[in-house]
């Protein structure tokens, strides 16, 4: 069974076993959400795709709308909802005018979106579907804790970015999304994931699979290995279970 069929069947089985009737997913204009939303639609389960712009770069919005229009033209089980969260975010940010941190505010965008998706999911007896890939979720922890990391199921979290691109091409995701530089869309500008991380996903995949001695590396490979391990260790708190203090009792 190919990857596409495995993921579709897995989502269908999970939805049935959980007795939840709807799949809810945020669509950003990026390849991960484009692939995941297409696979959701392929299950035949009612699927709500949600756009949640917060001062979004126009290119990201344009790609998201094009993808959503394509989905709705191809799948009758796809419903579109849009919630412009810019004013909500602005009001939230104003509360912290004297206590602001740029990264914290960027992460707050993701958490506002998570809250929106769960509002929709609970209203429609649904599951919130995650869009994180293997490198983001288990390699470098490139996601927002309780933001885009706050989901019910993660259908593509065992796929590398290379596999995401291959499968997205196979299911018909448009070329504009396929070739767009990956971005988390949390900054209101056009900065890419590579700008933030300092390495491409292909480089991170190499580092994730590297099994040799680090002291044998030099040049760019040594730099990538350092970046990967630094982020992996820094973000372990996102990728593991919440630490629990175990009480010793008599």
Backbone as CSV, one residue per row, in Angstrom:
resi,resn,N_x,N_y,N_z,CA_x,CA_y,CA_z,C_x,C_y,C_z
1,UNK,0.847,-1.194,0.000,0.000,0.000,0.000,0.886,1.249,0.000
2,UNK,0.614,2.205,-0.899,1.457,3.399,-0.974,1.192,4.355,0.181
3,UNK,2.041,5.368,0.288,1.944,6.306,1.411,0.594,7.006,1.431
4,UNK,0.118,7.439,0.269,-1.153,8.151,0.198,-2.289,7.298,0.768
5,UNK,-2.383,6.066,0.322,-3.461,5.184,0.787,-3.320,4.894,2.278
6,UNK,-2.082,4.703,2.746,-1.879,4.434,4.168,-2.392,5.585,5.032
7,UNK,-2.067,6.817,4.650,-2.472,7.979,5.443,-3.978,8.169,5.392
8,UNK,-4.553,8.047,4.215,-6.008,8.206,4.072,-6.749,7.170,4.908
9,UNK,-6.342,5.910,4.812,-6.999,4.844,5.576,-6.816,5.041,7.072
10,UNK,-5.614,5.495,7.462,-5.345,5.734,8.884,-6.263,6.820,9.438
11,UNK,-6.422,7.917,8.703,-7.311,8.984,9.168,-8.757,8.530,9.238
12,UNK,-9.183,7.784,8.244,-10.557,7.285,8.227,-10.813,6.348,9.401
13,UNK,-9.868,5.459,9.661,-10.019,4.517,10.772,-10.026,5.246,12.107
14,UNK,-9.126,6.240,12.253,-9.062,6.964,13.518,-10.346,7.759,13.754
15,UNK,-10.838,8.398,12.718,-12.070,9.169,12.845,-13.231,8.272,13.255
16,UNK,-13.299,7.096,12.651,-14.376,6.154,12.973,-14.265,5.657,14.406
17,UNK,-13.057,5.293,14.826,-12.868,4.745,16.171,-13.098,5.797,17.256
18,UNK,-12.844,7.066,16.934,-13.045,8.145,17.909,-14.470,8.679,17.902
19,UNK,-15.273,8.206,16.947,-16.669,8.628,16.811,-16.795,10.124,16.557
20,UNK,-15.805,10.671,15.831,-15.849,12.069,15.435,-16.051,12.140,13.921
21,UNK,-16.839,13.100,13.476,-17.395,13.054,12.121,-16.799,14.053,11.143
22,UNK,-15.901,14.930,11.606,-15.402,16.014,10.765,-13.895,16.154,10.944
23,UNK,-13.223,16.530,9.874,-11.809,16.866,9.938,-11.668,18.377,9.770
24,UNK,-10.915,19.016,10.647,-10.744,20.470,10.624,-9.258,20.774,10.476
25,UNK,-8.912,21.591,9.486,-7.502,21.851,9.205,-7.286,23.283,8.749
26,UNK,-6.257,23.907,9.284,-5.874,25.239,8.833,-5.052,25.153,7.567
27,UNK,-5.352,26.026,6.613,-4.642,26.060,5.332,-3.902,27.390,5.224
28,UNK,-2.584,27.306,5.036,-1.740,28.497,5.105,-1.208,28.976,3.761
29,UNK,-1.277,28.111,2.746,-0.623,28.414,1.480,0.697,27.706,1.334
30,UNK,1.072,26.912,2.357,2.298,26.135,2.307,2.043,24.705,1.883
31,UNK,3.116,23.989,1.603,2.984,22.651,1.045,2.484,21.631,2.063
32,UNK,2.852,21.775,3.331,2.419,20.808,4.333,0.902,20.832,4.514
33,UNK,0.342,22.026,4.661,-1.114,22.109,4.836,-1.846,21.788,3.539
34,UNK,-1.229,22.079,2.397,-1.851,21.746,1.112,-1.960,20.233,0.947
35,UNK,-0.876,19.527,1.236,-0.904,18.076,1.140,-1.887,17.485,2.143
36,UNK,-1.793,17.912,3.394,-2.629,17.314,4.434,-4.111,17.557,4.170
37,UNK,-4.473,18.765,3.745,-5.882,19.053,3.467,-6.387,18.231,2.291
38,UNK,-5.526,17.978,1.310,-5.922,17.139,0.177,-6.158,15.706,0.626
39,UNK,-5.280,15.194,1.472,-5.462,13.839,1.994,-6.713,13.750,2.861
40,UNK,-7.002,14.795,3.625,-8.250,14.835,4.396,-9.455,14.729,3.464
41,UNK,-9.435,15.513,2.410,-10.540,15.487,1.455,-10.687,14.113,0.823
42,UNK,-9.573,13.449,0.571,-9.584,12.126,-0.056,-10.249,11.060,0.817
43,UNK,-10.347,11.295,2.116,-10.990,10.311,2.996,-12.489,10.231,2.744
44,UNK,-13.063,11.283,2.174,-14.512,11.343,2.008,-15.228,11.870,3.233
45,UNK,-14.495,12.078,4.324,-15.070,12.626,5.556,-15.286,14.122,5.373
46,UNK,-16.419,14.678,5.880,-16.588,16.124,5.810,-15.357,16.845,6.349
47,UNK,-14.790,17.722,5.533,-13.538,18.391,5.856,-13.728,19.898,5.816
48,UNK,-13.408,20.560,6.927,-13.498,22.022,6.999,-12.086,22.581,6.904
49,UNK,-11.811,23.304,5.809,-10.503,23.952,5.650,-10.654,25.407,6.066
50,UNK,-9.706,25.879,6.858,-9.865,27.180,7.516,-8.680,28.084,7.192
51,UNK,-8.979,29.282,6.734,-7.964,30.318,6.557,-8.050,31.268,7.734
52,UNK,-6.911,31.553,8.366,-6.892,32.395,9.571,-5.798,33.450,9.456
53,UNK,-5.929,34.383,8.518,-4.863,35.367,8.330,-4.692,36.292,9.525
54,UNK,-3.435,36.581,9.813,-3.076,37.598,10.802,-2.008,38.463,10.150
55,UNK,-2.432,39.569,9.552,-1.520,40.449,8.815,-0.655,39.617,7.862
56,UNK,-1.289,38.740,7.115,-0.560,37.767,6.306,0.032,38.382,5.053
57,UNK,1.180,37.848,4.650,1.790,38.271,3.401,0.851,37.902,2.257
58,UNK,0.609,38.805,1.297,-0.348,38.543,0.215,-0.060,37.276,-0.584
59,UNK,1.209,36.946,-0.791,1.544,35.740,-1.554,1.060,34.481,-0.844
60,UNK,1.184,34.463,0.470,0.726,33.306,1.236,-0.787,33.150,1.128
61,UNK,-1.498,34.255,1.252,-2.959,34.216,1.145,-3.401,33.789,-0.235
62,UNK,-2.746,34.301,-1.249,-3.110,33.969,-2.622,-2.956,32.472,-2.879
63,UNK,-1.869,31.898,-2.417,-1.662,30.460,-2.592,-2.706,29.656,-1.818
64,UNK,-3.042,30.122,-0.621,-4.047,29.421,0.183,-5.397,29.429,-0.520
65,UNK,-5.807,30.591,-1.032,-7.101,30.695,-1.717,-7.132,29.836,-2.973
66,UNK,-6.038,29.830,-3.722,-5.984,29.014,-4.936,-6.128,27.531,-4.594
67,UNK,-5.473,27.117,-3.551,-5.550,25.707,-3.151,-6.958,25.357,-2.670
68,UNK,-7.545,26.230,-1.873,-8.890,25.959,-1.354,-9.896,25.899,-2.501
69,UNK,-9.785,26.799,-3.458,-10.678,26.767,-4.623,-10.523,25.458,-5.395
70,UNK,-9.279,25.000,-5.537,-9.026,23.725,-6.214,-9.650,22.567,-5.451
71,UNK,-9.481,22.576,-4.122,-10.072,21.516,-3.312,-11.586,21.465,-3.483
72,UNK,-12.226,22.629,-3.398,-13.688,22.660,-3.475,-14.197,22.287,-4.866
73,UNK,-13.409,22.552,-5.881,-13.820,22.174,-7.233,-13.704,20.665,-7.461
74,UNK,-12.869,20.009,-6.665,-12.597,18.581,-6.863,-13.318,17.684,-5.864
75,UNK,-13.539,18.193,-4.650,-14.111,17.357,-3.590,-15.374,18.008,-3.033
76,UNK,-16.453,17.264,-3.033,-17.737,17.806,-2.567,-17.849,17.815,-1.042
77,UNK,-16.916,17.157,-0.363,-16.973,17.103,1.104,-16.173,18.219,1.773
78,UNK,-15.662,19.174,0.984,-14.824,20.249,1.533,-15.631,21.525,1.738
79,UNK,-15.562,22.035,2.951,-16.212,23.303,3.309,-15.130,24.304,3.695
80,UNK,-15.304,25.552,3.287,-14.304,26.585,3.552,-14.825,27.590,4.573
81,UNK,-13.996,27.910,5.547,-14.297,28.959,6.526,-13.101,29.902,6.610
82,UNK,-13.357,31.181,6.758,-12.268,32.144,6.956,-12.556,33.004,8.169
83,UNK,-11.527,33.160,8.988,-11.613,34.012,10.166,-10.373,34.900,10.175
84,UNK,-10.565,36.163,9.871,-9.439,37.092,9.893,-9.177,37.472,11.348
85,UNK,-8.044,37.020,11.849,-7.713,37.191,13.265,-6.817,38.398,13.530
86,UNK,-6.650,39.260,12.535,-5.720,40.388,12.692,-6.128,41.318,13.829
87,UNK,-7.422,41.665,13.901,-7.868,42.579,14.957,-7.781,41.915,16.330
88,UNK,-8.094,40.626,16.384,-7.980,39.902,17.647,-6.526,39.869,18.115
89,UNK,-5.629,39.607,17.183,-4.205,39.590,17.518,-3.739,40.973,17.980
90,UNK,-4.165,42.025,17.277,-3.768,43.382,17.654,-4.237,43.722,19.065
91,UNK,-5.464,43.330,19.390,-5.997,43.587,20.734,-5.209,42.820,21.776
92,UNK,-4.863,41.583,21.446,-4.058,40.763,22.354,-2.689,41.400,22.576
93,UNK,-2.047,41.821,21.497,-0.709,42.406,21.599,-0.723,43.695,22.411
94,UNK,-1.801,44.474,22.293,-1.895,45.732,23.041,-1.916,45.503,24.538
95,UNK,-2.424,44.355,24.981,-2.452,44.053,26.412,-1.045,43.946,26.986
96,UNK,-0.078,43.679,26.092,1.300,43.456,26.539,2.239,44.535,25.991
97,UNK,1.707,45.737,25.872,2.490,46.833,25.301,3.784,47.062,26.067
98,UNK,3.776,46.814,27.370,4.969,47.029,28.189,5.703,45.727,28.499
99,UNK,5.276,44.653,27.862,5.874,43.346,28.162,5.880,42.505,26.895
100,UNK,6.556,43.021,25.844,6.507,42.382,24.545,7.821,41.689,24.203
101,UNK,7.660,40.583,23.509,8.791,39.832,22.974,8.386,39.394,21.573
102,UNK,9.239,39.662,20.592,8.854,39.418,19.206,8.525,37.948,18.943
103,UNK,9.341,37.046,19.458,9.092,35.631,19.237,7.837,35.171,19.969
104,UNK,7.632,35.668,21.184,6.431,35.295,21.936,5.174,35.740,21.198
105,UNK,5.211,36.930,20.620,4.048,37.411,19.867,3.837,36.595,18.593
106,UNK,4.931,36.207,17.938,4.798,35.352,16.761,4.151,34.031,17.138
107,UNK,4.582,33.447,18.250,3.979,32.202,18.709,2.524,32.386,19.116
108,UNK,2.180,33.583,19.594,0.794,33.854,19.961,-0.127,33.792,18.742
109,UNK,0.391,34.129,17.568,-0.407,33.979,16.348,-0.815,32.520,16.165
110,UNK,0.157,31.621,16.338,-0.134,30.199,16.174,-1.125,29.716,17.225
111,UNK,-1.021,30.241,18.432,-1.933,29.804,19.505,-3.340,30.344,19.308
112,UNK,-3.474,31.530,18.761,-4.807,32.041,18.424,-5.447,31.182,17.340
113,UNK,-4.645,30.738,16.389,-5.164,29.877,15.326,-5.587,28.517,15.884
114,UNK,-4.777,27.977,16.790,-5.132,26.705,17.414,-6.469,26.813,18.137
115,UNK,-6.666,27.895,18.877,-7.920,28.101,19.599,-9.095,28.168,18.627
116,UNK,-8.880,28.829,17.500,-9.929,28.941,16.482,-10.288,27.571,15.916
117,UNK,-9.287,26.769,15.602,-9.541,25.442,15.040,-10.301,24.560,16.022
118,UNK,-9.972,24.648,17.296,-10.683,23.825,18.276,-12.108,24.314,18.504
119,UNK,-12.325,25.606,18.378,-13.699,26.123,18.456,-14.542,25.515,17.335
120,UNK,-13.979,25.498,16.137,-14.693,24.939,14.986,-14.868,23.432,15.141
121,UNK,-13.811,22.753,15.572,-13.867,21.295,15.695,-14.897,20.859,16.721
122,UNK,-14.914,21.501,17.865,-15.862,21.090,18.896,-17.291,21.388,18.475
123,UNK,-17.483,22.462,17.743,-18.815,22.803,17.253,-19.310,21.790,16.227
124,UNK,-18.373,21.184,15.482,-18.743,20.288,14.389,-18.373,18.823,14.661
125,UNK,-18.189,18.476,15.942,-17.874,17.097,16.318,-16.679,16.599,15.500
126,UNK,-15.597,17.372,15.534,-14.480,17.091,14.648,-13.136,16.946,15.324
127,UNK,-12.172,16.561,14.525,-10.774,16.431,14.920,-9.966,17.561,14.305
128,UNK,-9.060,18.145,15.080,-8.107,19.107,14.528,-6.933,18.322,13.950
129,UNK,-6.663,18.555,12.668,-5.646,17.797,11.946,-4.372,18.620,11.850
130,UNK,-3.255,18.047,12.302,-1.969,18.734,12.258,-1.319,18.639,10.897
131,UNK,-0.394,19.552,10.630,0.276,19.609,9.331,1.797,19.518,9.451
132,UNK,2.308,19.182,10.629,3.749,19.117,10.824,4.366,17.904,10.153
133,UNK,5.576,18.077,9.606,6.303,16.954,9.010,7.324,16.406,10.005
134,UNK,8.020,15.345,9.605,8.913,14.623,10.508,10.074,15.484,11.003
135,UNK,10.644,16.281,10.127,11.790,17.109,10.520,11.364,18.168,11.533
136,UNK,10.220,18.791,11.279,9.718,19.813,12.194,9.318,19.215,13.539
137,UNK,8.548,18.126,13.498,7.951,17.594,14.721,8.912,16.792,15.584
138,UNK,9.869,16.087,14.947,10.735,15.192,15.712,12.227,15.451,15.522
139,UNK,12.561,16.345,14.592,13.956,16.672,14.356,14.397,17.914,15.101
140,UNK,13.890,19.066,14.664,14.341,20.338,15.248,13.272,21.046,16.071
141,UNK,12.082,20.465,16.164,11.038,21.090,16.978,10.619,22.448,16.461
142,UNK,10.515,22.566,15.132,10.180,23.860,14.532,8.659,24.016,14.445
143,UNK,8.061,24.216,15.589,6.629,24.468,15.679,6.354,25.170,16.996
144,UNK,5.158,25.701,17.139,4.791,26.409,18.361,4.103,25.460,19.326
145,UNK,4.660,25.360,20.519,4.039,24.539,21.553,2.656,25.101,21.884
146,UNK,1.641,24.237,21.831,0.249,24.632,22.037,-0.232,25.630,20.985
147,UNK,0.453,25.624,19.835,0.005,26.408,18.682,-0.271,25.436,17.557
148,UNK,0.577,25.450,16.523,0.408,24.462,15.465,0.803,23.069,15.944
149,UNK,1.417,22.983,17.127,1.681,21.677,17.734,0.498,21.146,18.520
150,UNK,-0.549,21.968,18.693,-1.736,21.553,19.427,-2.779,20.981,18.483
151,UNK,-2.731,19.670,18.280,-3.617,19.011,17.314,-4.092,17.679,17.890
152,UNK,-5.060,17.076,17.207,-5.564,15.760,17.615,-4.854,14.624,16.886
153,UNK,-4.581,14.801,15.609,-3.889,13.779,14.820,-2.851,14.447,13.919
154,UNK,-1.794,13.702,13.587,-0.710,14.230,12.751,-0.454,13.267,11.590
155,UNK,-1.174,13.409,10.509,-1.098,12.435,9.410,0.232,12.382,8.675
156,UNK,0.956,13.501,8.583,2.186,13.500,7.785,3.437,13.631,8.651
157,UNK,3.310,13.394,9.950,4.439,13.595,10.860,5.517,12.523,10.724
158,UNK,5.279,11.493,9.924,6.316,10.502,9.662,6.897,10.660,8.255
159,UNK,6.564,11.782,7.605,7.105,12.076,6.279,8.154,13.177,6.376
160,UNK,9.298,12.984,5.733,10.271,14.063,5.628,9.734,15.117,4.660
161,UNK,10.391,16.259,4.625,9.966,17.311,3.690,10.108,16.834,2.243
162,UNK,11.141,16.057,1.967,11.310,15.506,0.619,10.126,14.620,0.261
163,UNK,9.695,13.780,1.194,8.539,12.914,0.947,7.254,13.720,0.825
164,UNK,7.144,14.798,1.602,5.975,15.679,1.493,5.891,16.258,0.087
165,UNK,6.997,16.741,-0.426,7.011,17.320,-1.769,6.639,16.271,-2.817
166,UNK,7.173,15.079,-2.692,6.877,14.020,-3.650,5.393,13.658,-3.635
167,UNK,4.848,13.486,-2.447,3.450,13.095,-2.334,2.523,14.227,-2.746
168,UNK,2.892,15.474,-2.424,2.079,16.616,-2.833,1.985,16.698,-4.352
169,UNK,3.093,16.419,-5.004,3.099,16.414,-6.473,2.176,15.310,-6.998
170,UNK,2.216,14.155,-6.360,1.411,13.017,-6.801,-0.095,13.273,-6.660
171,UNK,-0.500,13.990,-5.604,-1.936,14.207,-5.385,-2.459,15.437,-6.119
172,UNK,-1.567,16.188,-6.787,-2.023,17.279,-7.639,-1.954,18.668,-7.060
173,UNK,-1.209,18.855,-5.973,-1.031,20.204,-5.419,-0.388,21.089,-6.477
174,UNK,-0.841,22.329,-6.566,-0.406,23.206,-7.648,1.085,23.532,-7.556
175,UNK,1.677,23.811,-8.702,3.116,24.050,-8.781,3.542,25.277,-7.986
176,UNK,2.699,26.270,-7.908,3.033,27.487,-7.166,3.337,27.167,-5.704
177,UNK,2.575,26.235,-5.131,2.819,25.814,-3.756,4.029,24.896,-3.683
178,UNK,4.186,24.027,-4.662,5.308,23.085,-4.671,6.656,23.794,-4.647
179,UNK,6.746,24.931,-5.343,8.039,25.605,-5.471,8.223,26.756,-4.481
180,UNK,7.170,27.073,-3.721,7.269,28.200,-2.775,8.218,27.859,-1.634
181,UNK,9.101,28.774,-1.243,9.978,28.526,-0.092,9.144,28.301,1.168
182,UNK,9.435,27.269,1.943,8.662,26.997,3.167,8.751,28.160,4.147
183,UNK,7.602,28.500,4.747,7.558,29.558,5.744,6.497,29.244,6.778
184,UNK,6.721,29.630,8.028,5.716,29.371,9.055,4.620,30.435,9.072
185,UNK,4.826,31.565,8.364,3.784,32.580,8.245,3.429,33.276,9.540
186,UNK,4.366,33.355,10.482,4.059,33.929,11.791,4.559,35.360,11.969
187,UNK,5.167,35.920,10.916,5.848,37.193,11.103,5.261,38.334,10.288
188,UNK,4.306,38.048,9.406,3.711,39.111,8.609,4.604,39.605,7.493
189,UNK,5.694,38.875,7.218,6.583,39.250,6.123,6.907,37.991,5.324
190,UNK,7.937,38.041,4.508,8.233,36.913,3.635,9.435,36.093,4.099
191,UNK,9.785,36.164,5.382,10.922,35.370,5.857,10.573,33.880,5.769
192,UNK,11.550,33.089,5.422,11.344,31.661,5.200,11.799,30.849,6.406
193,UNK,11.467,29.570,6.393,11.967,28.675,7.440,13.487,28.627,7.420
194,UNK,14.063,28.600,6.214,15.516,28.552,6.105,16.151,29.799,6.707
195,UNK,15.506,30.964,6.513,16.012,32.198,7.118,16.101,32.054,8.640
196,UNK,15.090,31.423,9.220,15.028,31.298,10.673,15.930,30.188,11.203
197,UNK,15.980,29.066,10.497,16.720,27.912,10.984,18.208,27.999,10.647
198,UNK,18.503,28.504,9.444,19.887,28.560,8.987,20.294,27.360,8.166
199,UNK,19.317,26.530,7.791,19.586,25.336,6.988,18.328,24.974,6.212
200,UNK,18.501,24.288,5.094,17.356,23.822,4.316,16.824,22.526,4.933
201,UNK,15.615,22.150,4.520,15.060,20.893,5.019,15.865,19.697,4.527
202,UNK,16.382,19.780,3.317,17.213,18.693,2.808,18.461,18.520,3.673
203,UNK,19.056,19.630,4.087,20.225,19.564,4.960,19.857,18.983,6.328
204,UNK,18.707,19.402,6.857,18.274,18.895,8.156,17.950,17.404,8.094
205,UNK,17.400,16.960,6.973,17.137,15.527,6.808,18.447,14.742,6.838
206,UNK,19.469,15.293,6.194,20.777,14.642,6.230,21.273,14.540,7.673
207,UNK,21.182,15.641,8.421,21.661,15.655,9.802,20.851,14.703,10.678
208,UNK,19.565,14.608,10.407,18.689,13.742,11.198,19.074,12.273,11.037
209,UNK,19.595,11.929,9.869,19.958,10.542,9.573,21.455,10.258,9.754
210,UNK,22.219,11.285,10.133,23.671,11.130,10.236,24.037,10.228,11.415
211,UNK,24.819,9.195,11.150,25.175,8.220,12.185,26.680,8.124,12.426
212,UNK,27.461,8.894,11.696,28.915,8.777,11.808,29.460,9.667,12.924
213,UNK,30.780,9.740,13.024,31.409,10.558,14.041,31.411,12.024,13.624
214,UNK,30.907,12.891,14.500,30.816,14.314,14.181,32.192,14.933,13.979
215,UNK,33.208,14.392,14.640,34.542,14.977,14.511,35.141,14.782,13.126
216,UNK,34.536,13.920,12.319,35.017,13.710,10.957,34.431,14.719,9.968
217,UNK,33.526,15.543,10.451,32.863,16.504,9.570,33.688,17.783,9.469
218,UNK,33.463,18.506,8.365,34.094,19.810,8.209,33.228,20.655,7.286
219,UNK,33.487,21.959,7.272,32.772,22.856,6.378,31.278,22.924,6.667
220,UNK,30.492,22.944,5.591,29.047,23.099,5.707,28.400,21.941,6.465
221,UNK,28.884,20.731,6.265,28.308,19.590,6.975,28.462,19.740,8.485
222,UNK,29.608,20.210,8.918,29.830,20.427,10.347,28.866,21.492,10.879
223,UNK,28.661,22.546,10.094,27.754,23.626,10.491,26.311,23.114,10.603
224,UNK,25.873,22.332,9.614,24.510,21.793,9.623,24.318,20.866,10.819
225,UNK,25.303,20.017,11.059,25.231,19.098,12.198,25.084,19.869,13.501
226,UNK,25.811,20.968,13.623,25.717,21.801,14.825,24.325,22.434,14.944
227,UNK,23.817,22.987,13.850,22.492,23.620,13.858,21.426,22.614,14.260
228,UNK,21.464,21.437,13.639,20.449,20.419,13.924,20.464,20.028,15.403
229,UNK,21.641,19.712,15.920,21.728,19.244,17.304,21.405,20.344,18.305
230,UNK,21.780,21.562,17.981,21.448,22.678,18.872,19.930,22.835,18.978
231,UNK,19.232,22.825,17.834,17.777,22.988,17.845,17.084,21.774,18.449
232,UNK,17.589,20.582,18.146,16.983,19.364,18.691,17.027,19.376,20.215
233,UNK,18.177,19.745,20.769,18.323,19.771,22.222,17.537,20.920,22.844
234,UNK,17.537,22.063,22.172,16.824,23.230,22.689,15.319,22.981,22.758
235,UNK,14.794,22.218,21.776,13.348,22.042,21.647,12.840,20.686,22.113
236,UNK,13.640,19.961,22.864,13.194,18.661,23.373,11.924,18.789,24.209
237,UNK,11.767,19.915,24.881,10.589,20.107,25.721,9.298,20.112,24.911
238,UNK,9.401,20.415,23.598,8.224,20.370,22.728,7.935,18.957,22.245
239,UNK,8.988,18.183,22.034,8.861,16.916,21.322,8.593,15.720,22.226
240,UNK,8.743,15.904,23.513,8.491,14.817,24.447,7.247,15.072,25.271
241,UNK,6.844,14.105,26.072,5.674,14.295,26.951,5.963,15.330,28.017
242,UNK,4.918,15.906,28.566,5.069,16.892,29.636,5.699,16.217,30.856
243,UNK,6.774,16.790,31.389,7.399,16.184,32.574,6.440,16.166,33.762
244,UNK,6.405,15.056,34.437,5.543,14.892,35.602,6.414,14.545,36.816
245,UNK,6.187,15.245,37.884,6.879,14.931,39.129,6.213,13.704,39.746
246,UNK,6.947,12.594,39.822,6.410,11.367,40.401,6.614,11.382,41.911
247,UNK,5.535,11.241,42.649,5.574,11.289,44.107,5.782,9.891,44.666
248,UNK,6.784,9.753,45.503,6.990,8.479,46.185,6.061,8.396,47.371
249,UNK,5.253,7.356,47.420,4.285,7.169,48.502,4.619,5.914,49.298
250,UNK,4.179,5.879,50.492,4.423,4.705,51.337,3.663,3.494,50.786
